[in-house]
């Protein structure tokens, strides 16, 4: 992920240290405490202004929502899908909703693993949103998030919820330490950098604006790499949490991983350039452009979802439908895949009544049958998923 050129001994981002001796010796990178000295270039200030403006509009929209949970649920899942995809999973947003509704028929081991990784990300982010009100952004909270992220999935044998006590490294699959593209700090130095990291995140007085700080924190966590596995996802998850914790967003509506996944090559190149050359400013411009782009995208999608909800509510109201059907329409924005048993439990009605309500939505063109077989049939609202952005 983050590259390292062994000919570089020290720069604005940190320093190289030699570990061991003889043929077993290697060099690791120890990040310097934040914040670095920054060049406030025109490009950086312009990117910051655009990001602030776009994020402010998204935040304002979020604060006017009568029921923000209608957007939180789909946007958290979108962030989880895309952040996990950066690490190699193949699950889609539709897969997640289908899996939540009734599982998947004859799933492969790899498919189930991918789905569980994404759902663990959702669970970890929701846990963090609840926990951060009572516990500061600390090493303890980060370990708790990691424990939930890695529970029962690929990498579960690699000490979930515990900082590493051995040297890790980044490179091609099955590569050895000698072939690593980047070697994070050894355990002793890593513990020191985590302490400094925690101190910086909770610093009340800082000369830099919050979005600049978020960009610095993201790379710093990647360079520290405190876990054996799952570092990238935890780092991106921390960005979502801090946006809410610092009051930049009322709820997690920004799915920055969409930008980072789309610009994956540039993303890695900028991370490399920070550890190689201390190129903080270039990284921050890239990061802030992503915040601006995804804020504008999220705002547009949120407005389209609101318009769609209004149109559907009007459609069923004109048909003189019951309040239960209106409730079911609203539920589709939380979970656009439904089954008869799930609707029965949601509305507190009989099985035939639940089926009848779903049929009304089918007739209105709001949902469609997803499965061919009638037994255990799932119904979905494809317009919702398309609007969220598959």
C-alpha positions in Angstrom: 0.0 0.0 0.0 2.3 2.8 1.2 5.6 2.5 -0.6 9.1 3.0 0.8 12.3 3.9 -1.0 15.3 2.7 1.1 17.5 5.4 -0.3 15.5 8.0 1.6 16.6 8.3 5.2 14.5 11.1 6.5 11.9 13.6 5.2 9.0 15.7 6.5 6.9 12.5 7.1 9.4 10.5 9.2 12.6 8.6 9.2 14.1 5.2 8.4 15.5 3.0 11.1 17.7 0.0 10.7 16.5 -3.2 12.5 18.7 -6.2 13.2 22.1 -6.9 11.8 23.9 -8.8 9.1 21.8 -10.6 6.5 18.7 -10.4 8.6 18.8 -6.6 8.9 16.1 -4.5 7.3 14.9 -0.9 7.3 11.5 0.3 8.6 9.8 3.7 8.4 8.9 5.6 11.6 6.4 8.4 10.9 7.1 11.7 12.6 4.5 13.1 15.0 1.7 15.2 13.4 1.4 17.9 12.2 4.1 18.4 9.5 5.1 21.8 8.2 2.7 22.4 5.3 3.1 24.6 2.2 -0.2 26.5 1.9 -0.1 26.6 -1.9 -2.8 28.1 -4.0 -4.0 24.6 -5.1 -4.3 23.5 -1.5 -6.3 26.5 -0.4 -8.6 26.3 -3.4 -9.1 22.5 -2.8 -9.9 23.2 0.9 -12.4 25.9 0.0 -14.2 23.7 -2.5 -14.3 20.8 -0.1 -15.6 23.0 2.8 -18.3 24.4 0.6 -19.4 21.0 -0.8 -19.3 19.3 2.6 -21.2 22.2 4.1 -24.0 21.7 1.6 -24.2 18.0 2.3 -24.2 18.7 6.1 -27.0 21.2 5.7 -29.1 18.7 3.8 -28.5 16.1 6.4 -29.6 18.5 9.2 -32.9 19.2 7.4 -33.9 15.6 7.0 -37.0 14.6 9.0 -35.8 11.0 9.1 -32.0 10.9 8.4 -32.0 7.1 8.9 -33.5 6.8 5.4 -30.2 7.9 4.1 -27.8 6.6 6.8 -28.6 3.0 6.1 -27.9 2.9 2.3 -24.9 5.4 2.5 -23.2 3.4 5.2 -23.6 0.2 3.1 -22.2 1.9 0.1 -19.1 3.1 2.0 -18.7 -0.4 3.4 -18.9 -2.1 0.0 -16.4 0.3 -1.7 -13.9 0.4 1.2 -13.9 -3.4 1.2 -13.6 -3.5 -2.5 -10.3 -1.6 -2.3 -9.0 -4.6 -0.3 -10.2 -7.1 -3.0 -13.8 -8.1 -2.1 -16.2 -8.4 -5.0 -19.6 -8.0 -3.2 -22.0 -5.4 -4.6 -24.6 -3.2 -2.9 -27.3 -5.4 -4.4 -25.6 -8.5 -3.0 -25.6 -7.0 0.4 -29.3 -6.2 0.4 -30.2 -9.6 -1.0 -28.0 -11.4 1.6 -29.6 -9.4 4.4 -33.1 -10.2 3.1 -32.8 -14.0 2.7 -29.2 -15.1 2.3 -28.0 -16.3 -1.1 -28.7 -19.6 -2.8 -25.7 -22.0 -3.1 -23.2 -19.4 -2.1 -19.5 -20.0 -2.7 -17.1 -19.8 0.2 -15.5 -16.7 -1.3 -18.9 -14.9 -1.8 -20.0 -15.5 1.8 -16.6 -14.3 3.0 -16.9 -11.1 0.9 -20.4 -10.4 2.2 -19.4 -11.0 5.8 -16.4 -8.6 5.5 -18.7 -5.9 4.2 -21.3 -6.5 6.9 -18.6 -6.4 9.5 -17.6 -3.0 8.2 -21.2 -1.8 8.6 -21.3 -3.2 12.1 -17.9 -1.6 13.1 -19.0 1.8 11.8 -22.3 1.7 13.6 -20.6 0.5 16.8 -18.1 3.4 16.5 -20.9 6.0 16.0 -22.5 4.8 19.2 -19.3 4.4 21.2 -17.6 7.6 20.3 -20.1 9.6 22.3 -18.9 7.9 25.5 -15.2 7.2 24.6 -12.8 9.5 22.8 -11.1 8.5 19.6 -8.5 6.4 21.3 -6.3 3.4 20.9 -8.9 1.5 22.9 -11.7 2.4 20.5 -9.6 1.7 17.4 -8.9 -1.8 18.8 -12.6 -2.3 19.5 -13.5 -1.3 15.9 -10.8 -3.7 14.6 -12.2 -6.6 16.7 -15.6 -6.2 15.1 -14.2 -5.7 11.6 -12.2 -8.9 11.7 -14.6 -11.2 13.5 -15.2 -14.4 11.7 -13.7 -13.3 8.3 -10.5 -13.6 6.4 -7.7 -12.5 8.7 -9.6 -13.5 11.9 -6.6 -15.5 13.0 -4.4 -12.3 13.0 -5.2 -11.0 16.5 -8.5 -9.1 16.0 -8.6 -6.1 18.3 -4.9 -6.2 19.2 -2.1 -4.1 18.0 0.7 -6.1 16.5 3.6 -7.3 18.5 5.7 -8.4 15.6 7.0 -6.7 12.4 4.6 -6.6 9.5 5.2 -5.4 6.0 3.5 -4.6 2.7 4.2 -6.2 -0.6 3.0 -8.7 -3.2 1.0 -11.7 -1.9 3.2 -14.2 -0.2 6.2 -11.8 -0.4 8.9 -11.9 2.3 10.2 -9.0 4.4 13.2 -8.7 2.1 10.9 -8.1 -0.8 8.6 -5.6 0.9 7.6 -2.4 -0.7 7.0 -0.7 2.7 8.0 -1.7 6.2 6.0 0.1 9.0 7.6 0.9 12.3 8.8 -2.0 14.5 6.5 -2.7 17.5 8.3 -0.6 20.0 8.4 2.5 17.8 4.8 1.7 16.6 3.5 1.9 20.2 5.1 5.4 20.5 3.6 6.5 17.2 0.1 5.3 18.2 0.4 7.3 21.4 1.4 10.4 19.4 -1.4 9.6 16.9 -4.0 9.5 19.7 -2.8 12.7 21.2 -3.0 14.5 17.9 -6.5 13.2 17.0 -7.8 14.5 20.4 -6.0 17.8 20.3 -8.4 20.7 20.9 -6.2 23.5 19.6 -4.6 23.0 16.2 -3.5 25.5 13.5 -5.0 23.5 10.7 -8.7 23.2 9.6 -10.5 19.9 10.4 -10.4 18.6 6.8 -6.7 19.2 6.6 -6.3 17.3 9.9 -8.4 14.4 8.5 -6.1 14.1 5.5 -3.1 14.0 7.7 -4.7 11.5 10.1 -5.6 9.2 7.2 -2.1 8.8 5.9 -0.5 8.7 9.3 -2.6 5.7 10.3 -1.6 4.0 7.0 2.1 4.6 7.7 1.8 3.3 11.3 0.0 0.1 10.1 -0.7 -1.0 13.7 -2.6 -4.2 12.9 -1.5 -7.4 11.1 -4.5 -7.1 8.8 -7.4 -4.7 8.2 -5.4 -1.4 8.4 -6.8 0.2 5.2 -10.4 -0.4 6.2 -9.9 0.9 9.7 -8.2 4.0 8.4 -11.1 4.8 6.1 -13.6 4.0 8.8 -11.9 6.5 11.1 -12.4 9.2 8.5 -16.2 8.6 8.5 -16.3 8.6 12.3 -14.3 11.8 12.7 -16.5 13.6 10.2 -19.4 13.0 12.5 -17.5 13.3 15.8 -16.1 16.7 14.9 -19.5 18.0 13.8 -18.6 18.3 10.1 -21.6 16.0 9.3 -24.6 15.2 11.4 -24.7 11.6 10.2 -22.2 9.6 8.0 -23.4 10.6 4.5 -20.0 10.9 2.9 -18.8 7.7 1.1 -15.2 8.8 0.4 -14.1 5.2 -0.5 -16.0 5.7 -3.8 -13.4 8.2 -4.8 -10.4 6.3 -3.4 -11.6 3.1 -5.1 -12.1 4.9 -8.4 -8.7 6.6 -8.2 -7.0 3.7 -6.6 -3.7 4.0 -8.6 -3.4 7.7 -7.7 -4.4 7.0 -4.1 -1.6 4.6 -3.6 0.9 6.9 -5.5 0.1 9.8 -3.2 0.5 7.5 -0.1 3.8 6.4 -1.5 4.9 10.0 -2.1 4.3 11.0 1.5 6.4 8.3 3.0 9.0 8.5 0.2 9.4 12.3 0.0 7.2 13.9 2.6 4.8 15.1 -0.2 2.0 16.1 2.2 0.6 19.0 0.2 0.0 16.9 -3.0 -1.7 14.3 -0.9 -4.0 16.8 0.8 -5.0 18.4 -2.5 -5.9 14.9 -3.8 -7.8 14.1 -0.6 -9.7 17.4 -0.5 -10.8 17.0 -4.1 -12.2 13.6 -3.2 -14.1 15.2 -0.3 -15.6 17.8 -2.6 -16.5 15.3 -5.4 -18.1 12.8 -3.1 -19.9 15.5 -1.1 -21.5 16.8 -4.3 -22.3 13.3 -5.4 -23.9 12.4 -2.1 -25.9 15.6 -2.0 -27.3 14.9 -5.5 -28.2 11.3 -4.7 -29.8 12.3 -1.4 -32.0 14.8 -3.1 -33.0 12.2 -5.7 -33.9 9.7 -3.0 -36.0 12.4 -1.3 -37.8 13.1 -4.6 -38.4 9.4 -5.2 -39.8 8.9 -1.7 -42.1 11.9 -2.1 -43.4 10.6 -5.5 -44.0 7.1 -4.1 -45.8 8.4 -1.0 -48.0 10.5 -3.2 -48.7 7.6 -5.5 -49.9 5.3 -2.7 -51.8 8.1 -1.0 -53.8 8.9 -4.1 -54.6 5.2 -4.3 -56.2 5.6 -0.8 -53.8 3.1 0.7 -53.4 2.6 4.4 -50.8 4.1 6.7 -49.2 0.7 6.8 -48.4 0.9 3.1 -46.8 4.4 3.6 -44.7 2.9 6.3 -43.6 0.1 3.9 -42.7 2.7 1.2 -40.5 4.5 3.7 -38.9 1.2 4.7 -37.7 0.6 1.2 -35.2 3.4 1.5 -33.7 1.7 4.5 -33.8 -1.8 2.9 -34.8 -1.9 -0.7 -35.1 -5.7 -0.7 -38.1 -7.2 1.2 -39.8 -10.6 1.8 -43.3 -11.4 2.9 -42.1 -12.6 6.3 -40.0 -9.5 6.9 -43.0 -7.2 5.9 -45.3 -9.2 8.2 -42.9 -8.6 11.1 -42.3 -5.0 10.2 -46.0 -4.0 10.0 -47.3 -6.4 12.6 -49.9 -8.0 10.3 -50.8 -11.4 9.1 -48.9 -13.2 6.3 -51.7 -12.7 3.8 -51.9 -9.0 4.7 -48.2 -8.6 4.2 -48.3 -10.3 0.8 -51.3 -8.1 -0.2 -49.4 -4.9 0.7 -46.4 -6.0 -1.3 -48.6 -6.8 -4.3 -50.0 -3.2 -4.1 -46.4 -1.9 -4.5 -45.8 -4.3 -7.4 -48.9 -2.9 -9.1 -47.7 0.6 -8.5 -44.4 -0.2 -10.2 -42.5 0.4 -6.9 -41.1 -3.1 -6.3 -40.5 -6.1 -8.6 -40.1 -9.8 -7.8 -36.4 -10.7 -7.8 -36.7 -14.5 -7.6 -38.3 -16.7 -10.2 -39.5 -19.3 -7.7 -42.5 -18.2 -5.5 -41.2 -19.9 -2.3 -39.1 -17.5 -0.3 -39.4 -14.8 -3.0 -37.6 -11.6 -2.6 -38.9 -8.3 -3.9 -36.7 -5.3 -4.6 -36.9 -1.6 -5.5 -34.3 -1.3 -8.2 -34.8 2.5 -8.5 -33.6 2.9 -4.9 -30.4 0.9 -5.5 -29.8 2.7 -8.8 -30.2 6.1 -7.1 -27.8 5.1 -4.3 -25.4 4.1 -7.0 -24.6 0.4 -7.6 
